[in-house]
């Protein structure tokens, strides 16, 4: 099976398979003043996310990516640019980009409906995959090592429904010195935690309407 090859040119480039199929996305970052500690945990490497059950399904149908972080949450993550959307061919989804000129970081959030967390497993992507649990939902953290001149980024993908997921990318935008792996992935997890919380609230509102 082809392994995703990372494009090390631009912060918004995406990883693709040699066969031209789908998968995962590169660089996009976050903030310094962060909200409260996210509700996540590391999971045993012997328990892949595809075999763990989610507490409930949170459908991505009709979700607009820029609605997944409120204005107040954006400020907490240091976002100081107007959010913008773009169609991501690699993820086959629309993504919303939240930039911070001051912090030199970027965040992207993408609701995935064409494929789910199964596309982000070891040997499916060219980064190191670590299983997580975020708000009781199975998730993975993907970190790709790059050369020193390339901005660092970390991806967190949360399994929210069959064949659907939320993809969060947190990365640098020319920030130097680099954030280390633990910090860039910690921030990616924080964003993913807030996004899933917002989806849960939305789902509760929809069920109550």
N, C-alpha and C positions, 0 to 999 in steps of 0.2 A: 504493500500500500504506500502511496506517495506521501512523503512528509512535507508539511508546509514549509516553504522557504521564505524567510523574512526579507523584506526589501529594506535596505538600510540607507535610504536616501532622504525622504521627507517624513516629517512627523505624522502625516496623515496617510502614509502608504500602508497597504495591507498585506498580510501573509496569504499566499495562495498555494495550491497544490500544483505539482508538475502537470497533472492531467487537466488543469484549468477548472477544477471543481470548486467547491465553496471553502470555507473556514475562517480563519481568524484575523484580527485586525491589529496593526501596530499603534504607534504613539499617540497618547492624549492624556494630560495631567490635572492637578488639583491645588489645594491650599495649605496654609500653615495653621490658621486658627480653625480647629476642627470641633465638631459637635461632640456630644457625649460618647462614651465607649460603645462601639457597635456590639450587637448580640451575635457573635460568631464564635466558632471553635474550630480548631484543627481536627481533622479526622484521620483515623488510621489509614495508612497507604494501602492496606489490604481490603479496604472497603470503598470501591469505586463509586462515584456519584450515581452512575447509571443503575446501580443495584439498590440504592437507598430510596426510601419513599419520601415524598413531600407531604407536608401537613394538609395541604389542599391545593387545588389548581387555581392559578392566577392567569387568566387568559390575556394574551397580548393583542388580541383582535381589537382594532380601533384605537389603540394606544398611540398618542403622539409623543415622540421621544422628549421633546422640550418641556412637556408637562410633568416629567418624572423627577424634576427638582424644582421646588418652589423658589420664589424670589428670595425669601429669607434664607433658605438652605444654600442657595447660590452665594449669598453674601458670606455665610459662615465658612464656605469653602474658598473664599477669596475671589470669586468670579467677578470681574469688573468690565467685561465686554458683553455685548448683546448676544444671547444664544443664537446659534444659526443651525440650520438643518442641511443635510446633504445625503444623497443616495449613495450607499456604500455597496459597490458591486461584489466585494468579497463576502460581506455578511449577508448580501441579498436583502438588505433592510435599510430603512432610513435611520440616520444617526443624528443626534443633537450634540453640538460642540459648545462647551462652556470654557472660555479662556480667562486667564488672569494675566494681564500685562505686568502688573506689579510683582507677582510671585513667579512669573515666567513658567507657568504651568498650564496644562490643558486637561479637560475631562471630556470624554465622549460617553454617551449612553445610547444603547441600541436595543429596542425590543425585537427579538428574533422570532419569526413565525415559520420560516422555511426549513429550519433544522434546530435541534436543541443541544443540550450539553454533551451529547454523545460525540459531537464533532470536535470536542476540546479535550480529548483524552491523550495520554502518552502515546507517542508514535503517530498521532494525528496532527500534532502541531510541533513546531520546532523549538519550543521552550520547555522549561521544566514545569511539570504539572503537579500541584499539590491539592489534595481534596480538602474542602472546607464545609462547614455548615453555617449558613447565615439565616437567622430567624427561623431555624428548624428546616430550612430548605437546603437540599444538596447543592453544592457549589464547587468550583475549582478556581484556583489561582494559577495563572500562567505567567512565568517570567522568562524572558529571552535575554541572554547575555549578548551584549553588543560591544563594538570597539569604543574606546574612550571618547572619540569625537562625536558619537551618536547619542542623542538624548535617551535617557532611560525611561522605561514605561512598565507598567504591570497591568495585566488583564484579570478581571474577575468575572466569571460567568455563573449565573444562578439558574438552576433548573426550576421553572415555575409552573410548567404544564407539559403534557406529552408533546414532544417535538417542538417545544417553545422554551425560550430562555431570555434572560436579560444580560446583556454584554456591557460591562463597564471597563473603560480604559482610562487609566490615570498616568500622566507622564509629564516629562519636562518639556519646556519650550525655550531651549537655550540656557537653562539654569546651570550655573557653575559655582562652586563645585557640585558634582552630581549628588543627587539623593542616593543613599544606599538602597539595596534591595529591600531590606526590612521596612524602611520608611515609605518607599514608593508603593509597596504592596499594602502596607498598613492603610495608606490613604485610599487606595483603590477599594479596599474592604469597607472603609467608612462610607464611601459614596454608595457602594452596592447595598449596604445595610439600610441607608436612608431611602434609596430607590425602592427596595422591597417593602419597606414600611409604608411608603406612599401607595404602592400597588395593593397592599393589604387593606389600607383605608379605603381606597377606591372600590375594591371588591366588596367591602362591607357596605359602603354607601349604595352600590348598585343592587345588592341583595335586599337592602332595606327600602329601596324605592318602589 
